[in-house]
Amino acid sequence: MHRNLIWFLLMVFFLIFFGCSYRIGDLTAMSTRNVTLENLKLNYEKAVNQVEGKDCKPTIFFIKTGTPDLEEAIDNAMDKANGNLMTDVALYYSIWNFLIFGNECFSCKGTVYNTRE
């Protein structure tokens, strides 16, 4: 009886509270904006390292209020550093729920350059 109660409580816990996060991929260079590749010279002194951008959408009663967008996460990172090209990019996806609330996110981290100077 006592052992069955422990198993039941563990199952209930995992059903009402769970989360997951994983790395989607790594990219050498990426952009969601137009970048002219002719005579592309990156100014390493003006690079902004380890910029992170996120796009998150909440869930209520396991119902999504929207879908997070990876492109929006990338744009958020480039807007933070006023750039248009990212290098050494890591892409992530995460989700968590607790009782009636939750959150789903895309995020990216990388070095941002402005090639429009």
N, CA and C atoms as a LAMMPS dump frame, in Angstrom:
ITEM: TIMESTEP
0
ITEM: NUMBER OF ATOMS
351
ITEM: BOX BOUNDS ff ff ff
-5.0000000000000000e+02 5.0000000000000000e+02
-5.0000000000000000e+02 5.0000000000000000e+02
-5.0000000000000000e+02 5.0000000000000000e+02
ITEM: ATOMS id mol type element x y z
1 1 1 N 0.821 -1.199 0
2 1 2 C 0 0 0
3 1 3 C 0.865 1.263 0
4 2 1 N 1.835 1.299 0.889
5 2 2 C 2.715 2.465 0.997
6 2 3 C 3.513 2.656 -0.298
7 3 1 N 3.986 1.58 -0.882
8 3 2 C 4.769 1.652 -2.121
9 3 3 C 3.905 2.129 -3.286
10 4 1 N 2.67 1.676 -3.362
11 4 2 C 1.765 2.112 -4.43
12 4 3 C 1.453 3.596 -4.314
13 5 1 N 1.334 4.088 -3.097
14 5 2 C 1.071 5.509 -2.885
15 5 3 C 2.246 6.357 -3.366
16 6 1 N 3.46 5.91 -3.095
17 6 2 C 4.655 6.635 -3.553
18 6 3 C 4.687 6.681 -5.077
19 7 1 N 4.43 5.558 -5.73
20 7 2 C 4.412 5.529 -7.192
21 7 3 C 3.321 6.444 -7.749
22 8 1 N 2.16 6.423 -7.127
23 8 2 C 1.067 7.279 -7.571
24 8 3 C 1.443 8.756 -7.437
25 9 1 N 2.019 9.137 -6.31
26 9 2 C 2.413 10.523 -6.101
27 9 3 C 3.507 10.955 -7.082
28 10 1 N 4.439 10.06 -7.381
29 10 2 C 5.468 10.379 -8.382
30 10 3 C 4.859 10.592 -9.758
31 11 1 N 3.92 9.765 -10.138
32 11 2 C 3.269 9.914 -11.446
33 11 3 C 2.488 11.227 -11.518
34 12 1 N 1.783 11.571 -10.446
35 12 2 C 1.038 12.829 -10.417
36 12 3 C 1.996 14.007 -10.525
37 13 1 N 3.12 13.941 -9.807
38 13 2 C 4.105 15.012 -9.863
39 13 3 C 4.618 15.214 -11.28
40 14 1 N 4.96 14.122 -11.974
41 14 2 C 5.496 14.256 -13.324
42 14 3 C 4.44 14.705 -14.324
43 15 1 N 3.172 14.452 -14.041
44 15 2 C 2.12 14.899 -14.943
45 15 3 C 1.822 16.391 -14.792
46 16 1 N 1.975 16.936 -13.58
47 16 2 C 1.641 18.346 -13.396
48 16 3 C 2.848 19.263 -13.466
49 17 1 N 4.045 18.72 -13.4
50 17 2 C 5.231 19.568 -13.474
51 17 3 C 6.277 18.868 -14.332
52 18 1 N 6.516 19.408 -15.503
53 18 2 C 7.565 18.855 -16.349
54 18 3 C 8.205 19.975 -17.148
55 19 1 N 9.397 19.72 -17.605
56 19 2 C 10.111 20.683 -18.427
57 19 3 C 11.146 19.968 -19.265
58 20 1 N 11.493 20.593 -20.347
59 20 2 C 12.458 19.988 -21.253
60 20 3 C 13.176 21.115 -21.985
61 21 1 N 14.449 20.928 -22.205
62 21 2 C 15.227 21.897 -22.951
63 21 3 C 16.276 21.138 -23.749
64 22 1 N 16.418 21.475 -24.996
65 22 2 C 17.456 20.832 -25.788
66 22 3 C 17.992 21.776 -26.85
67 23 1 N 19.18 21.428 -27.285
68 23 2 C 19.878 22.221 -28.294
69 23 3 C 19.415 21.759 -29.672
70 24 1 N 18.936 22.695 -30.468
71 24 2 C 18.467 22.371 -31.813
72 24 3 C 19.643 22.193 -32.762
73 25 1 N 20.628 23.064 -32.668
74 25 2 C 21.764 22.956 -33.567
75 25 3 C 22.764 24.075 -33.383
76 26 1 N 23.874 23.93 -34.104
77 26 2 C 24.944 24.927 -34.118
78 26 3 C 25.181 25.34 -35.562
79 27 1 N 25.308 26.641 -35.778
80 27 2 C 25.532 27.165 -37.123
81 27 3 C 26.745 28.078 -37.12
82 28 1 N 27.501 28.044 -38.201
83 28 2 C 28.674 28.897 -38.324
84 28 3 C 28.277 30.342 -38.546
85 29 1 N 27.304 30.579 -39.43
86 29 2 C 26.817 31.939 -39.691
87 29 3 C 25.351 31.863 -40.075
88 30 1 N 24.608 32.892 -39.68
89 30 2 C 23.193 32.938 -40.047
90 30 3 C 22.686 34.367 -39.986
91 31 1 N 21.595 34.612 -40.729
92 31 2 C 20.96 35.914 -40.697
93 31 3 C 19.536 35.766 -41.193
94 32 1 N 18.664 36.601 -40.684
95 32 2 C 17.298 36.667 -41.204
96 32 3 C 17.116 37.94 -42.026
97 33 1 N 18.217 38.646 -42.248
98 33 2 C 18.192 39.906 -42.992
99 33 3 C 19.098 39.805 -44.212
100 34 1 N 18.952 40.735 -45.125
101 34 2 C 19.791 40.738 -46.32
102 34 3 C 21.216 41.135 -45.957
103 35 1 N 22.161 40.299 -46.374
104 35 2 C 23.58 40.556 -46.14
105 35 3 C 24.296 40.426 -47.476
106 36 1 N 25.043 41.446 -47.865
107 36 2 C 25.815 41.399 -49.099
108 36 3 C 27.113 40.656 -48.826
109 37 1 N 27.332 39.555 -49.529
110 37 2 C 28.504 38.73 -49.288
111 37 3 C 29.719 39.158 -50.1
112 38 1 N 29.508 40.031 -51.094
113 38 2 C 30.639 40.524 -51.872
114 38 3 C 31.503 41.411 -50.982
115 39 1 N 32.784 41.138 -50.964
116 39 2 C 33.742 41.919 -50.172
117 39 3 C 33.349 42.002 -48.694
118 40 1 N 32.81 40.921 -48.167
119 40 2 C 32.392 40.886 -46.767
120 40 3 C 33.623 40.851 -45.875
121 41 1 N 33.756 41.861 -45.039
122 41 2 C 34.844 41.926 -44.071
123 41 3 C 34.22 42.177 -42.712
124 42 1 N 34.465 41.26 -41.793
125 42 2 C 33.892 41.393 -40.466
126 42 3 C 34.83 42.189 -39.575
127 43 1 N 34.293 43.186 -38.919
128 43 2 C 35.059 44.015 -38.007
129 43 3 C 34.982 43.378 -36.618
130 44 1 N 36.045 42.653 -36.243
131 44 2 C 36.024 41.903 -34.992
132 44 3 C 36.045 42.807 -33.766
133 45 1 N 36.532 44.021 -33.896
134 45 2 C 36.544 44.928 -32.75
135 45 3 C 35.146 45.397 -32.387
136 46 1 N 34.267 45.467 -33.375
137 46 2 C 32.914 45.941 -33.121
138 46 3 C 31.916 44.809 -32.94
139 47 1 N 32.389 43.578 -32.867
140 47 2 C 31.502 42.438 -32.658
141 47 3 C 30.999 42.435 -31.224
142 48 1 N 29.768 41.98 -31.044
143 48 2 C 29.176 41.848 -29.716
144 48 3 C 29.048 40.358 -29.433
145 49 1 N 29.806 39.873 -28.439
146 49 2 C 29.855 38.443 -28.131
147 49 3 C 28.71 38.007 -27.222
148 50 1 N 28.336 36.764 -27.384
149 50 2 C 27.347 36.096 -26.532
150 50 3 C 26.058 36.891 -26.359
151 51 1 N 25.485 37.273 -27.469
152 51 2 C 24.181 37.934 -27.454
153 51 3 C 23.115 36.842 -27.482
154 52 1 N 22.091 37.013 -26.663
155 52 2 C 21.021 36.025 -26.619
156 52 3 C 19.695 36.675 -26.992
157 53 1 N 18.957 35.997 -27.842
158 53 2 C 17.617 36.439 -28.209
159 53 3 C 16.627 35.343 -27.902
160 54 1 N 15.431 35.713 -27.48
161 54 2 C 14.399 34.738 -27.121
162 54 3 C 13.058 35.149 -27.701
163 55 1 N 12.238 34.139 -27.979
164 55 2 C 10.835 34.358 -28.287
165 55 3 C 10.055 33.295 -27.534
166 56 1 N 9.221 33.741 -26.585
167 56 2 C 8.486 32.83 -25.713
168 56 3 C 6.991 33.089 -25.801
169 57 1 N 6.216 32.044 -25.626
170 57 2 C 4.763 32.146 -25.571
171 57 3 C 4.265 31.321 -24.392
172 58 1 N 3.381 31.885 -23.586
173 58 2 C 2.864 31.154 -22.429
174 58 3 C 1.754 30.172 -22.814
175 59 1 N 1.528 29.207 -21.928
176 59 2 C 0.404 28.293 -22.05
177 59 3 C -0.414 28.389 -20.763
178 60 1 N -1.726 28.309 -20.921
179 60 2 C -2.631 28.343 -19.782
180 60 3 C -3.577 27.157 -19.918
181 61 1 N -3.646 26.339 -18.881
182 61 2 C -4.436 25.11 -18.908
183 61 3 C -4.038 24.232 -20.095
184 62 1 N -2.735 24.163 -20.397
185 62 2 C -2.162 23.38 -21.479
186 62 3 C -2.639 23.828 -22.861
187 63 1 N -3.158 25.048 -22.946
188 63 2 C -3.577 25.625 -24.225
189 63 3 C -2.568 26.707 -24.587
190 64 1 N -1.999 26.609 -25.779
191 64 2 C -1.013 27.593 -26.223
192 64 3 C -1.681 28.918 -26.541
193 65 1 N -1.052 30.003 -26.128
194 65 2 C -1.537 31.336 -26.488
195 65 3 C -0.886 31.825 -27.777
196 66 1 N 0.007 31.051 -28.313
197 66 2 C 0.701 31.374 -29.551
198 66 3 C 1.82 30.374 -29.76
199 67 1 N 2.492 30.489 -30.874
200 67 2 C 3.61 29.607 -31.177
201 67 3 C 4.885 30.44 -31.242
202 68 1 N 5.914 30.078 -30.457
203 68 2 C 7.158 30.845 -30.538
204 68 3 C 7.799 30.687 -31.914
205 69 1 N 8.515 31.71 -32.33
206 69 2 C 9.088 31.741 -33.673
207 69 3 C 10.609 31.856 -33.572
208 70 1 N 11.323 30.941 -34.192
209 70 2 C 12.783 30.958 -34.171
210 70 3 C 13.326 32.211 -34.847
211 71 1 N 12.705 32.633 -35.943
212 71 2 C 13.149 33.843 -36.634
213 71 3 C 13.031 35.07 -35.728
214 72 1 N 11.988 35.116 -34.927
215 72 2 C 11.814 36.239 -33.997
216 72 3 C 12.903 36.235 -32.925
217 73 1 N 13.295 35.062 -32.455
218 73 2 C 14.38 34.965 -31.471
219 73 3 C 15.695 35.468 -32.066
220 74 1 N 15.965 35.102 -33.312
221 74 2 C 17.183 35.546 -33.994
222 74 3 C 17.154 37.065 -34.195
223 75 1 N 16.006 37.588 -34.631
224 75 2 C 15.874 39.036 -34.813
225 75 3 C 16.059 39.782 -33.497
226 76 1 N 15.537 39.227 -32.401
227 76 2 C 15.709 39.866 -31.095
228 76 3 C 17.184 39.966 -30.721
229 77 1 N 17.941 38.915 -30.993
230 77 2 C 19.377 38.936 -30.686
231 77 3 C 20.097 39.974 -31.542
232 78 1 N 19.79 40.019 -32.822
233 78 2 C 20.463 40.975 -33.701
234 78 3 C 20.062 42.411 -33.371
235 79 1 N 18.815 42.614 -32.949
236 79 2 C 18.375 43.957 -32.556
237 79 3 C 19.091 44.431 -31.295
238 80 1 N 19.365 43.526 -30.355
239 80 2 C 20.068 43.906 -29.125
240 80 3 C 21.44 44.484 -29.419
241 81 1 N 22.107 43.945 -30.446
242 81 2 C 23.466 44.385 -30.768
243 81 3 C 23.508 45.261 -32.018
244 82 1 N 22.355 45.627 -32.557
245 82 2 C 22.275 46.47 -33.743
246 82 3 C 23.096 45.884 -34.89
247 83 1 N 22.862 44.618 -35.19
248 83 2 C 23.603 43.954 -36.256
249 83 3 C 22.689 43.278 -37.248
250 84 1 N 23.3 42.617 -38.237
251 84 2 C 22.515 41.905 -39.233
252 84 3 C 23.107 40.546 -39.596
253 85 1 N 24.135 40.103 -38.874
254 85 2 C 24.751 38.804 -39.133
255 85 3 C 25.219 38.212 -37.806
256 86 1 N 24.944 36.915 -37.613
257 86 2 C 25.398 36.218 -36.409
258 86 3 C 26.338 35.094 -36.813
259 87 1 N 27.379 34.893 -36.008
260 87 2 C 28.28 33.764 -36.213
261 87 3 C 28.359 32.954 -34.923
262 88 1 N 28.838 31.724 -35.052
263 88 2 C 28.972 30.805 -33.918
264 88 3 C 27.663 30.729 -33.134
265 89 1 N 26.592 30.407 -33.841
266 89 2 C 25.246 30.449 -33.276
267 89 3 C 24.859 29.088 -32.702
268 90 1 N 24.259 29.109 -31.517
269 90 2 C 23.67 27.921 -30.906
270 90 3 C 22.177 28.181 -30.761
271 91 1 N 21.354 27.234 -31.216
272 91 2 C 19.903 27.365 -31.172
273 91 3 C 19.335 26.418 -30.126
274 92 1 N 18.366 26.893 -29.342
275 92 2 C 17.776 26.105 -28.257
276 92 3 C 16.257 26.164 -28.304
277 93 1 N 15.635 25.11 -27.767
278 93 2 C 14.184 25.046 -27.586
279 93 3 C 13.931 24.58 -26.161
280 94 1 N 13.001 25.223 -25.47
281 94 2 C 12.674 24.799 -24.105
282 94 3 C 11.173 24.925 -23.871
283 95 1 N 10.689 24.066 -22.983
284 95 2 C 9.278 24.08 -22.61
285 95 3 C 9.174 23.637 -21.159
286 96 1 N 8.249 24.249 -20.422
287 96 2 C 7.961 23.802 -19.061
288 96 3 C 6.496 24.062 -18.752
289 97 1 N 5.945 23.271 -17.877
290 97 2 C 4.571 23.433 -17.408
291 97 3 C 4.522 23.157 -15.924
292 98 1 N 3.716 23.916 -15.231
293 98 2 C 3.47 23.682 -13.816
294 98 3 C 1.997 23.94 -13.544
295 99 1 N 1.29 22.902 -13.19
296 99 2 C -0.146 22.956 -12.938
297 99 3 C -0.865 23.566 -14.131
298 100 1 N -1.286 24.827 -14.039
299 100 2 C -2.077 25.401 -15.13
300 100 3 C -1.292 26.369 -16.003
301 101 1 N -0.065 26.692 -15.618
302 101 2 C 0.736 27.644 -16.391
303 101 3 C 1.952 26.953 -17.01
304 102 1 N 2.442 27.529 -18.101
305 102 2 C 3.64 26.998 -18.739
306 102 3 C 4.25 28.025 -19.666
307 103 1 N 5.339 27.623 -20.304
308 103 2 C 6.044 28.513 -21.211
309 103 3 C 6.786 27.681 -22.249
310 104 1 N 6.808 28.167 -23.476
311 104 2 C 7.504 27.507 -24.575
312 104 3 C 8.378 28.557 -25.256
313 105 1 N 9.679 28.257 -25.453
314 105 2 C 10.617 29.265 -25.959
315 105 3 C 11.567 28.711 -27.018
316 106 1 N 11.93 29.585 -27.95
317 106 2 C 13.084 29.399 -28.816
318 106 3 C 14.103 30.442 -28.382
319 107 1 N 15.374 30.075 -28.364
320 107 2 C 16.407 31.053 -28.061
321 107 3 C 17.638 30.771 -28.914
322 108 1 N 18.459 31.797 -29.083
323 108 2 C 19.701 31.653 -29.829
324 108 3 C 20.775 32.49 -29.146
325 109 1 N 22.009 32.005 -29.236
326 109 2 C 23.159 32.717 -28.678
327 109 3 C 24.253 32.737 -29.726
328 110 1 N 24.936 33.866 -29.838
329 110 2 C 26.022 33.953 -30.792
330 110 3 C 26.657 35.327 -30.798
331 111 1 N 27.605 35.512 -31.714
332 111 2 C 28.314 36.78 -31.891
333 111 3 C 27.635 37.548 -33.022
334 112 1 N 27.322 38.819 -32.772
335 112 2 C 26.587 39.631 -33.747
336 112 3 C 27.514 40.667 -34.365
337 113 1 N 27.393 40.816 -35.699
338 113 2 C 28.17 41.795 -36.467
339 113 3 C 27.206 42.696 -37.227
340 114 1 N 27.663 43.913 -37.491
341 114 2 C 26.925 44.828 -38.365
342 114 3 C 27.761 44.987 -39.636
343 115 1 N 27.275 44.437 -40.74
344 115 2 C 28.024 44.485 -42.017
345 115 3 C 27.615 45.664 -42.873
346 116 1 N 26.706 46.515 -42.392
347 116 2 C 26.176 47.623 -43.199
348 116 3 C 26.954 48.908 -43.031
349 117 1 N 28.055 48.904 -42.339
350 117 2 C 28.8 50.14 -42.072
351 117 3 C 29.462 50.674 -43.308
